Each structure stands twice: as structure tokens, then as C-alpha cells.
Amino acid sequence: MNNNQNVWKYVLEHIHATADFPPATFSIWFRGLQLEELDANGGYAYISAEKHFMGEFVFKQHERLLKDAIYETLGARVEIVILSRDRHSENMASIIANHKNTLELPEDVFCNLRPSEDFKKEPPLSVEEKKMIKDPVGTLIKSEIPAVRGEEYTFDNFIVGETNRMAHDACMAIAKNPVELWNPLFIYAPSGMGKTHLLYAISNEIIRHNPSKRIRYVRGEDFTNDLIDNLMQKKPMHYFRERYREVDVLLVDDIQFIAGKESTQQEFFHTFDTLYQQKKQIIITCDCPPKELKNLNNRMMTRFESGLTVDIQPPELELRIAIANSKAASMNLEIPSHIIQYIAENIKTSVRQLEGLIKRIHGYATIYSRVVDMDLVNLCIHDMIPVKSVDHMVEKTFQTVCDRYNVGVGDITGKRKNANIVIARHVATYILRQITDLSSVEIARYFSQDHSTILSAIKNVEKKIEANPEFEEQVSGLIHQIQE
């Protein structure tokens, strides 16, 4: 079995296991598909269908399903190109080769020529997340239906650090005693920080202790769309209102999408007040604090600020390491500690992106039978971190530090251990870690040192800074000089 067949086998198994198609439907539309070529670096998967009409149907109805299945299997975000073997079998290879060079395709080949920006920038929702959002206008989570299948989003598997501890503890307290503590709870953080995980964890915890509780999860955008749909179809408004007001707990994700929409804000305001007066718990997430929401009316802002507002900051290094280790362990993936450190040092702002990278590494390691080494990780991480030239900054750091300690650049990048050379070498190492995006592994290459030696040097400088204010001022002066 070649690599494409191997990949496709896993993709089809994933679709079959998660999409809940009847066996006949799956057999008709998916069994006949073949992966002709996967160009993960170029961003395309070339798939062939037996008949043209089959390819058309799958592309129109299940394009996103195929994208998500490839991402879940391999960790590669790709656009789908579907050809048909009844029309293209003789020239399929040339069509694919031409598309790689020119991005041009025959009219009877199915592909989005302009890939969606949101799909490129943000990994798609995981299988577990999608199963929580089957109803596009809000999911009512009931006790007889498991809130999440597979890897559950719970408080137990939410990794806690200093940057998210307050949000975690507040959510856990509310899940155990809804309404009795804070109402509403308003959580704000950039995308990918774990807000949705906490909402699911709250629902799971409440259902576990109170199976009769009615919980509705809705995204701000879907609340708006639901209202518009209700008005356009001229349905009685009580249909819409009962959906959100006949609940014990309302979880609203990404409330920022109602800002600037007056009718939506008015309807949400009355929904909020109805639930609040009935002592029903309201938990809201947003990408910014209430006072920074543009085009939000004052009465809505005061409602949001009337309870407890907590934020989640980008995860600190130790938390990123813990998250990477936890995700790897959940996938039975062994990653050496120095590679975990390298991953955590480079993926700094998004928990979702960090977990997505571990998933991608797992996909490559499993499908291509490769050990997890630095070469494999760099293959997987290359499009997740910005490529910046820092050679000038490194050169300036070396020269500035060497001038200060009266040593040569060759001295600090060499092996000599004279006291003044060692301190200059350590200071240069520390400064590069502070003023560049270089990881400790990358810094080590400039000094021809190993990773552990660089970490030790940085710690030595940090200890000396804490113990000696004059030394701290000296290092700060060098940093200022370098950055001028």
C-alpha cells in the first residue's frame, strides 16, 4: 500500500466513524473516492471520483467534511480538488501537475479557487467540538445524550496554569453551584485560549450532578442567524424565545458577533433579563472585555459587567509544555522533552494551534512510520511560525556584548572558558532570548552549544540579575543599546 492509499484509508475510516452516514450512503458516495495526490505543503488534496456526478455531489455536499477528516487524520489543512475518472483518467497526472504550477484547472474539475481565509488561519473545529454544535442555532444538551463522545471536554482534562487559573476556578465553582455565586460569568480571551472547552466542561459537570438540568449552548453569530431566520419565515416570536428562555443554563460563545446588530441586541437583552430574573445561570465568552466591545449599547454592557468578569491570557511557557505533554500522552505519542520544549517555545499564543501541531506530528509519525525527531517537527511546524531574519539582531548583540566585556565574537561562540568570556557568552545568550523570537534550540546553533547548555546559561543570568541590581542595570543597558 503506497502512502496515498495509507492516508486515504485513515481518512475514510475517520469519516465512517464520525459522520453517522447509513452504510449504503457511505458506500455509494465515499467508497469509490481515491486520493490521487496529497500536496500538504501546497495546500491541496487531489481526489478522484468514479463518475463526474458523484464528484459533483460530494464536493457540493461534503467538501468541508473531507477537509476536516484530512486535518483530523494528518494534521494538514488543505483545499479539495475533485476530478472524475470517467472524464480525466487519461490526463489526470498532467491536470494535477499543471494546477501545481499555474493553479489553473479545467471547468469540469471541482475546487474552490479562492481558499477561505478563516480555514487557512484557524484549524477547523475538532470532532468533539463539532458534535457539540449539531444544531446550528443552539445545542440543547440533555442528560440522556452524552455531551461529548470520545475525548470529553471536562475540567479534568483542562490544563491549568497561572494565565487561566481564575477562569477555570470560577467555571468550576459555578458548575457546582449555578446562580449561587456569580451571574453572569463573562470570560474573555483571544481565539484558541480554551473558552469553549470551559463552556463544555461546565455543561458536563452540571449534567453529571443534575441530570434534569436543561442547558443550551449557542454561538453569538448563530443567535443572530436564528433570529433573522425566524423573522424571514414569519414564525411567531415565541418559537424563538422559548428556545433560549426555557433553560436552566445558557452558554453563549463569542458574544461579540451581536455587537452592532440592534434587533439582535434587543432580543438578547430581553432573553438575558428573563433568565436573570428567573435565577437561571448565564455564562458568556467574548474576544475582549465588555467595555471594549464596539457598537454595544450601554444597557447590554452594564448587564455583562454586573457579574464576574475573568480573562484568559496567552499560556505561559510552563503551561504550554504541560498542554503539549498532555495532548501527546492522550494520543500515545512519545515526544522527547527537548522537542516538547522547542514546540512550546515556538507556539506561544494559541492552545488550539498547539494541540493542532501535536495532532499533525502524530499524523505524520503514524502514517509515514517516522520517529518524532527535530526534522519531523520542523516539517510540521514550518507554516505555523513566522519566518523572520534575525541574523542582523544576532550580529548586533554579539558585537555590543563583546565590546562591553572586551572579548571577541569568536571567543563567545567558541569553547574557551575564561571568566570574562563565559559571562559575555551567557549575557549574549540571555539577551537573544529576550529580544528575539528565537527558541533556545535555535540560539544554541549560533553558539555551537547544545540546548541544555543554553538553558543553563539563561538561568545563570536570571539568578545573577535577581541577586545583583547593578548587573541587572548593566544588562538592561545593553538591551537598550542593541534595540536602538
N, C-alpha and C positions, 0 to 999 in steps of 0.2 A: 504494500500500500504506500503510494507516494505521499508527500507532505500535504498536498492539497486535499487528497482523499481523507487523510487523517484529520485535518482541520474540519472538513465538512461533516465527517462522521460525528464529531463532538457538537457541531452547530445543530445538526438535525436532532441529535439526542436531547439537546437543551430545549429546542422548540417543542419537541414531542412531550417533554416532561413538564413544561411550564405553560404552554399556550392553551391547554384544555380543548384541543380540537377533537371531534369524533374521529375514530380510526380511519373511516372511509375518506373523510375530508383531508386529513393529513396525507394519506396515501395518494390521493388524486393530485394535490397541488404541490406537495413538497418532496415526495419520494423521487420524482423524476428530475429534480433540480440537481445540477452538478456545479461544483466550484472549479472553474477553468483556471483562474489565477487569482492570487491574493497579493495585491501590491500595498502592503501596510504602510510603507514609507511614502508612497504616492497618494495614499488615502482612498483606494478603490478596491472593491471586490468584484470580480468578473464572474457572473453566474449564468449558466445556460439552462433554458427550459426545453422540454421535448418539443412543444408546439408554441407558435407565436402567441396564440390566445391565452395559453397558460402563463407565459411570461408576463403578458399584459395584466392579467388578473392579479398575479402575485405581487407585481410591482405596485399596482394601484391600491391594493388592499393590505399588503403585508410588508411594505418596504421598511417601515420602522422596526417591525418585529425582526426582520433579518439583520438590520443594523445592530439592534440590541443583543441579539443572540451571538453575533460575531464578537461584539465587545465583551459580553459575559464569558465567552469561551476563550478568546485570545487576548483581550485587553486592547484591541486595536480599534480605533474609531475610523470607520470607512464610509464612503458613499457606495451605493449599489448600482452596478451596471448589469442589466439582464438582456442577454441575447437569446435567440431561439435556434435550436439545432436544425429545424426544418428549413430555415432560411439562411443560416450563417455557417453551417458546418464546414463548408469548403474554404471559407476565408476568415474563420473566427480568429485565428492567430494573428493575421495581418490587421484585422479591425482593432484588436487589443493593443498591438504594438503601435499602431497609428494614434490611438487615443492617448497612450502614454506620452507620445511626443508632441501631439498637437491639441489634445483634449477635444478632438472632433470625432463625431460618431454618426453613422447612418441614421436616417429618420426613423427606421423601424427598430432601433435599439432603445431600450428604456433606461433613462438615467436623469437625475437632477443635475443639470449643467452648472447650476449655481448652488453649491452646498450651503446649507443653512448655517449661519454664524453661531447660533446657540449650540448646535450639535458639535461644532469644532471646538468651541471654548470650554464647554462643560460636559463631563462624562454623562451619558444617559443614566436615568434612574436605575437602580438595581432591581432585580426580580422582586425582592422583598418589598421595596418601596412601591413598585407598580401594583402589586397585589393589594396594597392598602388604598389604591386610588382607582378601583374598578369603575366606580360611579363618577363620571367627570364633574358632576355638580355636588359632590359630597358623599363621603362613605359613612354609612351608619354601621358602627362596629357593634356586633351583638355577641353575647357570651357563647352562643352555640356555634358561632363561626370563628375559628382561630383568627386572632387579629393579624398575625403574621405567620406564614408557614416557613419551614426551613430555619435559617439563621434569624432568630427573633430579635427585634429591636427592643431591648429591655434595659433597665438600669444596671443589671449585672454585666452586660457587655458594652456599656458606655464607659470609656476610659476617662478617668477624672484626673485633672491637673489643676494647677493654680489658675489658669486662664478660664476654666469653665466650671470650677467647683461651685460657685454661688448659684449659677443657673441649674446645675444638677441637683444640688441640695434643696433648692426651692421647689423644683418639679417633683422630687421625691416626697417632700413634705405635703404638697398639695394632693398628690396621688393617694396618699394615705388618709388625708382629711380634707376632701374637697370642700371649698367655700369657707371652712372654718378659719383659714389663715389669711390668704390674700386673694382678692378678686377685684379686677382681673389680674392675671400674671402676664406681663409683657416682656418677651425675650427678643433682644435684637443682636444681630451679628451678620457679617457678610455671608454670602452663599458658601455652602460646603463646610460650615463650622459645627454641625450636629444639631441644629434646631429641630429638624423634622424627626430625627432619632429620638429626641426628648419627648416630642408630642406622642409618638408611638409608644414610648416607654410608659408615659402617663396612662394611656388608654389600656395597655396590657396590665399594668399594676391595678388600676381601678377594677377592671373586669375580673381579675384574679380574686379580689376580695369582695367585690359586689357584682355578681353575675347579672343582676337585673338592671344595672345602670345602662341608660341609653346615651351613647357617645357619638357625636358627629364630627368628622374631620372634613374640612373644606379649605381649598386654597382661595386667596383673595380674588384672583382672576376668575375662578370658576363661580364664585358667589356672584360676581358681576354678570358673567355669561348666563347664569341660571336666571337672574332677574330679567335680562334682555329677552331671553327665550320665552319666559312666562308672559311678558308684555306683548311680544310679537304674535304669539299664538292666542292672545286674548283669553288666557286662563284666569279664573278667579284668583285674586291675590292670596286668599287664604291657603291655596295649594302651596305657594312658595313659602309663606310664613310658617306654616306648620312644619315644613321640612327642617327649619332651623330653630324653632321655638319649642317644639315638643321633645326636648332633650334634657338630659341632666348635666352633660358636659359638652361644651362647644370648643373645638380646637380649630383655630383659624391660622393657616400658614401663609406667610407672605402678604400681610395685610396692606402693604404699600401699593398694591395694584388697585385699591379702591380710591386712592387719592386722586383728586381732580374729577371724579365722577359723582356729580351732585346727587342724582337719583339713587345711586348705589349707596352713597354715604348716608343718605336719609333713611333708607331701608335698613341698613346695618345699625344705624343709631337706635332705631326703634326695637330691632331684634336684641341689641345689647341691653337696652333698658328693661325690656320684658324679662329677659333671663336674669338680669341682675336683681330686679325686684322680687323674682321668684326664688332667689338664693341658689341659682344654678351657676356652676363654675365656668369661667371663660378664660381660655389661655390663647394668647396671640403671639405670633412671631413676625418679625419685620427685619429689613436690612439696615435700619437706622433707628435711633431713638425717636419717640413721638414728636418732640419739638423740631426735629429736622425733616419731618415729612412735609413735602411741599404740597400745596393745594389741598390741605386737610383742614376742614372747618374747626373752629375753636372748641365747640362743644364736644366734638369727637375726640379731640386731643386731650381735653380735660378728663374724659372718661378713661382713656388709655392710661393716663398718669395717676388715676385715682387709686390704683392698687400697688403692686410691687413691680418695679422695672429692673431687669437684670440684663447684663450683656455677656457675650462670649467673645473673648479676644482670640486672635490667632494663636495656635498652640505653641507653647514654649518647646525648646529642643527636647527636654526630657519627656514631655507628653507625646511629641511626635515619635520618639523612639518607642515608647510604650505602645502607641497605636499601631505602628508598623510591626512590632513583635506580635501583638495580639492578632492582627489580621493574618500574618504569616502562619501563626500557630493554628488558627481556625481552618486554614487550608492545608494543614500538614506539610507546610513548606519550610524547609530549613534554609535560613539565610544567615551567614556568618555575621557576628556582631559588628565588625568594622564596616560591612556593607550596609547594615541597618543604620549605622551612624551616618554614612555617606548619603543614604536616601533621605534621612531626617534632616540633614543639613541643607539639602537642596530643595526639598518640597516643604515650604515654610508656611504657607498661608491657608491651605485648604485641606481639611481632613478627608473630604471626598476624593480629592486628587491623590492624596497619599495612599488611601485604600485602593484607588483605581490602579495606581502604579504597582502595588503588591499583586493585585489581580492579574495585571499584564505580565509581570515577571513569572507568576505561576503558570499562565497560559503558555508562554514561550518555553519555560523549563519542561512542562509536561508534554506538550505536543511535539517538541523537537528534541526531547530526551537530553537536555543540557543541564549541567550543574549550574547553580547560581553563583557566578563569579562576577568580577567587576566588568568584564566585557559584555556579559549578558545584560547587566543592569544599565550600563551606558547605552546599549541598543534600545532598551525600553524607555529610558528617561530623556532621551535626546530632545524630543519635541515638547517636553513639559517645562523646561527651564530655558530662560533667555540666553542666547549665545552672545556674550559680551567680550570685547577685547580689553583685558586688564593689564596687558604687558607694560603699558606706559606707567600705570599706577604702581606696579611691582618695581619697575626700574627706579621710579622716583623715591619709593620707600627705601629701597636698598641704599641709594646714594645719600639720602638725608640721614638715615641712621648711621651709615658708615662715617659720614663727615662728623657726626656728633661724637662718636666713640673712637675716631681716628684709626679706623681699620679699613681694609679693602673689601670690595664686594666679593672677590674670590675667597676671602677669609671666612665670611659668614655663610657662604654657600658651600664651603669645604668642610673638612673634618677636624681642623685644629681646635684645641680646647683651652687656649689661653683664656684667662678670666674675662678680659675686656671683649674678646671675640665672642665668647659664649653669651655674655649679656646682650651684646649687639644683635646676635643671631636670634635670641629669644624675644627681644623687643621688636625686631622686624617681623617675626612670626606673629606676635600678638597684634601688631598694627594692621597687618594684612587681613587678619581675621575680623578686625573691627571695621575697616573701611571698604572692603570689597565683598562680593558675593561668593568668593572662593571658599570651597569646603576645606576642611583640614587635610583631606586626601590630596586635593589639588595644590594646596600650599606646600605640602610635603615634596611635591615634584620639583618645585623651584629650589628647594634646599637639598635635594638628593637624600632626603631623610624618609623614614617610614612614618606611617600615620600615628603610631603611639608616641613617637618622639616629639612630633608637633604638638599633640595634645598636652604632653608633659611640659613643654616649653611655655605654652599659653597659660597653664595653671600656675607655673612658677612666677610668671609676670603678674598674674592676678593676685597671688598671695603677697608679692612684694608691694604692689600698689596699695593693698589694704593696710599693710603694716607701715608704709613709709609715704607720708603726704608729699614730701619733696620729690620722690621718684614718680608719684602719680602726676604731679605738675609737669615733670620733665617729659613723660610720655605723652601727655595731653598737648604739650607744646610742639612735639614732633608731629603728632597727628594734624594739628592746625597748620603747621608749615607744609606738610605734604598735600593737604587739601586746598591750599591757596591757589 
